[in-house]
């Protein structure tokens, strides 16, 4: 696994829960109380973690490319 992927995973594991708490509180509240949530809700929570991962990975990859061109 590349350093960029490891860094992106760490970022997603730190930023993802924060964003989930901010943006998906009602869904998380339902999950915490054993209630079911719709499939779209699960998708929203998954995307809440996926977006920081992809942004971090993209920016690290672009930085590596920029450095290699110098």
NUFI-194030 format. One record per residue (C-alpha): residue number from 1; residue in three letters; x, y, z. Coordinates in steps of 0.02 Angstrom, whole numbers, always signed. Example, Ala and Ser with C-alpha at 12.3 -4.5 7.8 and 13.67 -1.06 7.14 Angstrom:
BEGIN
<rec nr="1" rest="ala" x="+615" y="-225" z="+390"/>
<rec nr="2" rest="ser" x="+684" y="-53" z="+357"/>
***
This chain:
BEGIN
<rec nr="1" rest="unk" x="+0" y="+0" z="+0"/>
<rec nr="2" rest="unk" x="+74" y="+168" z="-50"/>
<rec nr="3" rest="unk" x="+110" y="+307" z="+72"/>
<rec nr="4" rest="unk" x="-22" y="+415" z="-12"/>
<rec nr="5" rest="unk" x="-156" y="+283" z="+16"/>
<rec nr="6" rest="unk" x="-105" y="+259" z="+197"/>
<rec nr="7" rest="unk" x="-109" y="+447" z="+225"/>
<rec nr="8" rest="unk" x="-279" y="+461" z="+140"/>
<rec nr="9" rest="unk" x="-349" y="+321" z="+250"/>
<rec nr="10" rest="unk" x="-287" y="+409" z="+406"/>
<rec nr="11" rest="unk" x="-366" y="+571" z="+347"/>
<rec nr="12" rest="unk" x="-532" y="+485" z="+311"/>
<rec nr="13" rest="unk" x="-531" y="+402" z="+483"/>
<rec nr="14" rest="unk" x="-504" y="+570" z="+568"/>
<rec nr="15" rest="unk" x="-609" y="+685" z="+460"/>
<rec nr="16" rest="unk" x="-746" y="+559" z="+418"/>
<rec nr="17" rest="unk" x="-819" y="+540" z="+593"/>
<rec nr="18" rest="unk" x="-815" y="+728" z="+620"/>
<rec nr="19" rest="unk" x="-908" y="+759" z="+458"/>
<rec nr="20" rest="unk" x="-1028" y="+616" z="+497"/>
<rec nr="21" rest="unk" x="-1071" y="+694" z="+665"/>
<rec nr="22" rest="unk" x="-1098" y="+863" z="+586"/>
<rec nr="23" rest="unk" x="-1195" y="+807" z="+433"/>
<rec nr="24" rest="unk" x="-1276" y="+641" z="+477"/>
<rec nr="25" rest="unk" x="-1325" y="+661" z="+660"/>
<rec nr="26" rest="unk" x="-1506" y="+602" z="+640"/>
<rec nr="27" rest="unk" x="-1451" y="+444" z="+549"/>
<rec nr="28" rest="unk" x="-1314" y="+408" z="+675"/>
<rec nr="29" rest="unk" x="-1437" y="+437" z="+817"/>
<rec nr="30" rest="unk" x="-1554" y="+308" z="+742"/>
<rec nr="31" rest="unk" x="-1411" y="+183" z="+722"/>
<rec nr="32" rest="unk" x="-1355" y="+211" z="+901"/>
<rec nr="33" rest="unk" x="-1529" y="+167" z="+961"/>
<rec nr="34" rest="unk" x="-1541" y="+9" z="+859"/>
<rec nr="35" rest="unk" x="-1662" y="+78" z="+732"/>
<rec nr="36" rest="unk" x="-1646" y="+39" z="+549"/>
<rec nr="37" rest="unk" x="-1602" y="+172" z="+422"/>
<rec nr="38" rest="unk" x="-1636" y="+175" z="+236"/>
<rec nr="39" rest="unk" x="-1506" y="+117" z="+111"/>
<rec nr="40" rest="unk" x="-1485" y="+296" z="+53"/>
<rec nr="41" rest="unk" x="-1437" y="+342" z="+232"/>
<rec nr="42" rest="unk" x="-1301" y="+210" z="+234"/>
<rec nr="43" rest="unk" x="-1239" y="+276" z="+68"/>
<rec nr="44" rest="unk" x="-1231" y="+453" z="+139"/>
<rec nr="45" rest="unk" x="-1129" y="+393" z="+287"/>
<rec nr="46" rest="unk" x="-1011" y="+296" z="+172"/>
<rec nr="47" rest="unk" x="-987" y="+448" z="+62"/>
<rec nr="48" rest="unk" x="-949" y="+553" z="+215"/>
<rec nr="49" rest="unk" x="-793" y="+445" z="+238"/>
<rec nr="50" rest="unk" x="-756" y="+421" z="+53"/>
<rec nr="51" rest="unk" x="-746" y="+605" z="+7"/>
<rec nr="52" rest="unk" x="-604" y="+651" z="+126"/>
<rec nr="53" rest="unk" x="-511" y="+495" z="+71"/>
<rec nr="54" rest="unk" x="-524" y="+540" z="-113"/>
<rec nr="55" rest="unk" x="-482" y="+724" z="-86"/>
<rec nr="56" rest="unk" x="-328" y="+679" z="+16"/>
<rec nr="57" rest="unk" x="-271" y="+547" z="-108"/>
<rec nr="58" rest="unk" x="-297" y="+664" z="-256"/>
<rec nr="59" rest="unk" x="-203" y="+808" z="-176"/>
<rec nr="60" rest="unk" x="-57" y="+697" z="-123"/>
<rec nr="61" rest="unk" x="-46" y="+622" z="-298"/>
<rec nr="62" rest="unk" x="-47" y="+794" z="-378"/>
<rec nr="63" rest="unk" x="+88" y="+854" z="-257"/>
<rec nr="64" rest="unk" x="+196" y="+703" z="-301"/>
<rec nr="65" rest="unk" x="+175" y="+738" z="-487"/>
<rec nr="66" rest="unk" x="+217" y="+920" z="-462"/>
<rec nr="67" rest="unk" x="+376" y="+877" z="-366"/>
<rec nr="68" rest="unk" x="+430" y="+751" z="-498"/>
<rec nr="69" rest="unk" x="+417" y="+881" z="-636"/>
<rec nr="70" rest="unk" x="+541" y="+996" z="-550"/>
***
